[in-house]
Amino acid sequence: MDRSEKDDAERRAQERWLEELLRAAEDDHPKMTDKQARIVNAAIEIFAEKGYSAASTSEIASKAGVAEGTIFRHYKTKKELLFSIVSPLVAKLVAPLVLKDFFKVLETPYPNYESFLRAVIRNRSEFVRKHLPALRIMLQEIPFHPELREPYKDVVVEGVLPRIRRTVERFQAEGALRADFPSDAVIRLTVTSAIGFLFVRHILMPDYPWDEEAETERTIDFLMHGLAGPRG
């Protein structure tokens, strides 16, 4: 796939995502006017592309085809637009998507930790590809707006972490992973390497000619050399 085809594919994916988000907005706000819907759509697209700080209400208004004053009739500030409309909707859609198909991966009995890692990395890589616009907004804004962390913290702490811990502790008990490391330390090291790979691959250097299969295997090999139990 050449660059123009890739750009077209990403644009179509973003358009589908924006349509889904706008439908959710209309479900939450059935009395939303056409102008409000256009403002929400434009704000989501610009926040995803530029980030909250770099986006301006004048740019949002221009893209929505409304006067800038129209935005302030509905939302007193740009931050209110982010928190009152965009952020709750993104949280509503992304939090369930974080878990979609992921629990199935986490609950599958794997013969070894390498197989578990491979399934998790492939599953999350596909998730990132499908939902990159939403993830860009969250990655850009979570460090600066603690209110955005709560839906994802609950998902991770209550839904994902206990399932990963059970898998790690099973392989530790079988001697496949180092038992002298607390299970949460094994999880931290695993997550750091896996998410680091996905972040560089899809967000930091998306145009680099990655061999994704090879990089996945290198990530797994790196983790297992540090986490494998004693041999012999």
C-alpha positions in Angstrom: 0.0 0.0 0.0 1.5 3.3 -1.1 1.3 6.6 0.9 -1.8 7.9 -0.8 -3.7 4.6 -0.3 -2.7 4.6 3.3 -3.9 8.2 3.8 -7.2 7.3 2.1 -7.6 4.3 4.3 -6.9 6.3 7.5 -9.2 9.0 6.4 -12.1 6.5 5.8 -11.4 4.9 9.2 -11.6 8.3 10.9 -14.8 9.2 9.0 -16.4 6.0 10.2 -15.3 6.6 13.7 -16.6 10.2 13.7 -19.9 9.0 12.4 -20.2 6.5 15.2 -19.2 9.1 17.8 -21.8 11.6 16.4 -24.5 8.9 16.5 -23.6 8.4 20.2 -23.8 12.2 20.7 -27.3 12.3 19.2 -28.4 9.3 21.4 -27.2 11.1 24.5 -28.6 14.5 23.4 -31.7 13.8 21.4 -32.6 17.5 21.2 -29.2 18.4 19.7 -29.7 20.8 16.9 -28.0 20.5 13.5 -25.6 23.2 14.5 -24.7 21.5 17.7 -24.1 18.2 15.9 -21.8 20.0 13.4 -19.9 21.7 16.3 -19.4 18.3 18.0 -18.3 16.6 14.8 -15.8 19.4 14.0 -14.4 19.6 17.5 -13.8 15.8 17.7 -12.0 15.9 14.3 -9.8 18.9 15.2 -9.0 17.7 18.7 -7.9 14.3 17.3 -5.8 16.0 14.6 -4.2 18.9 16.6 -4.9 18.3 20.2 -6.9 20.4 22.6 -4.3 23.1 23.2 -3.6 23.7 19.5 -7.2 23.7 18.5 -9.1 27.0 18.4 -12.8 27.7 18.6 -12.6 29.8 15.5 -11.2 26.8 13.6 -13.9 24.6 15.0 -16.6 27.1 14.0 -15.2 27.4 10.5 -15.1 23.6 10.1 -18.6 23.3 11.5 -19.9 26.1 9.2 -21.2 28.2 12.1 -20.3 31.6 13.7 -17.8 31.4 16.6 -20.4 33.0 18.8 -22.6 30.0 18.2 -20.2 27.8 20.0 -20.1 30.1 23.1 -23.9 30.1 23.2 -23.8 26.4 23.8 -20.4 26.0 25.6 -18.9 28.9 27.7 -15.3 27.9 27.0 -13.3 25.6 24.8 -12.6 23.4 27.8 -16.4 23.1 28.5 -16.8 21.9 24.9 -14.1 19.2 25.5 -15.5 18.0 28.8 -19.2 18.5 28.3 -19.4 16.9 24.9 -16.3 15.4 23.5 -14.7 13.7 26.5 -17.8 11.9 27.9 -18.6 10.6 24.4 -15.1 9.4 23.8 -15.1 7.7 27.2 -18.4 6.2 26.5 -17.2 4.6 23.2 -13.6 3.9 24.0 -13.9 2.4 27.4 -16.1 -0.5 26.1 -13.9 -0.8 23.0 -10.8 -1.2 25.3 -12.5 -4.4 26.5 -14.0 -5.5 23.2 -12.6 -8.9 22.3 -9.8 -8.4 24.9 -11.5 -10.4 27.6 -11.6 -13.4 25.2 -7.9 -13.1 24.7 -7.2 -12.8 28.5 -9.4 -15.7 29.4 -8.0 -18.2 26.8 -5.8 -20.9 28.4 -2.3 -20.6 26.7 0.3 -23.3 26.8 3.1 -20.8 27.6 3.6 -17.1 28.3 5.0 -16.4 24.9 1.7 -17.5 23.3 -0.1 -15.2 25.7 2.1 -12.3 24.9 1.7 -12.9 21.1 -2.1 -12.9 21.4 -2.2 -9.8 23.5 0.1 -7.8 21.3 -1.7 -8.7 18.1 -5.1 -8.0 19.6 -4.1 -4.6 20.9 -2.3 -3.7 17.7 -5.5 -4.3 15.7 -7.4 -2.3 18.3 -5.0 0.7 17.9 -5.3 0.5 14.1 -9.1 0.7 14.2 -9.5 3.4 16.8 -6.5 5.7 16.4 -8.4 9.0 16.3 -10.0 8.3 19.7 -6.7 7.1 21.1 -4.9 10.3 19.9 -7.4 12.5 21.8 -7.0 10.5 25.0 -3.1 10.3 24.7 -3.0 14.0 24.1 -5.3 15.0 26.9 -5.1 12.5 29.7 -1.8 13.8 31.1 -3.3 17.3 31.4 -6.9 16.5 32.5 -7.1 14.0 35.4 -10.9 13.8 34.9 -10.3 11.8 31.8 -8.3 9.1 33.6 -11.2 7.7 35.7 -13.1 5.6 33.1 -9.8 4.0 31.9 -8.4 3.5 35.4 -11.6 1.7 36.4 -11.4 -0.5 33.3 -7.8 -1.4 33.9 -7.9 -1.9 37.6 -11.2 -3.7 37.8 -11.4 -5.5 34.5 -8.0 -6.1 32.9 -5.4 -6.3 35.7 -6.9 -9.2 37.7 -7.1 -11.4 34.5 -3.5 -10.7 33.6 -2.4 -11.3 37.1 -4.0 -14.8 37.1 -2.2 -15.7 34.0 1.2 -14.5 35.3 0.8 -16.2 38.6 -0.1 -19.5 36.9 3.0 -19.4 34.8 5.1 -18.4 37.9 3.7 -21.4 39.8 4.6 -23.7 36.9 8.2 -22.3 36.9 7.9 -20.7 33.5 8.3 -17.2 34.9 10.5 -15.9 37.6 8.8 -16.4 41.0 11.2 -14.0 42.8 9.5 -11.1 40.9 6.1 -10.0 42.3 3.4 -10.7 39.7 2.6 -6.9 39.4 6.3 -6.3 38.6 6.1 -8.9 35.8 2.9 -7.2 34.5 4.6 -3.7 34.6 7.6 -4.9 32.6 5.4 -6.7 30.1 3.0 -3.8 29.7 5.8 -1.3 29.3 7.5 -3.3 26.5 4.2 -4.1 24.7 2.7 -0.7 24.9 6.0 0.9 24.1 6.2 -1.1 20.9 2.6 -0.3 19.9 3.1 3.4 20.7 6.2 3.7 18.5 4.7 1.5 15.7 1.4 3.2 15.4 1.7 6.8 16.8 5.3 7.9 17.0 6.7 6.4 13.8 3.7 5.1 11.8 5.5 5.7 8.4 8.5 3.6 9.3 8.7 0.4 7.2 8.0 -1.9 10.2 8.1 -5.7 9.9 5.4 -6.0 12.5 5.6 -9.8 12.9 9.4 -9.6 13.4 9.1 -6.7 15.9 6.4 -8.6 17.8 8.7 -11.6 18.1 11.6 -9.5 19.2 9.5 -7.9 21.9 8.4 -11.3 23.1 12.0 -12.6 23.0 13.2 -9.6 24.9 10.6 -10.1 27.6 11.2 -13.9 27.9 15.0 -13.6 28.3 14.4 -11.3 31.3 11.4 -13.2 32.7 11.9 -16.9 32.0 12.3 -19.2 34.9 15.6 -21.1 35.6 16.5 -23.7 33.2 18.1 -27.1 33.8 
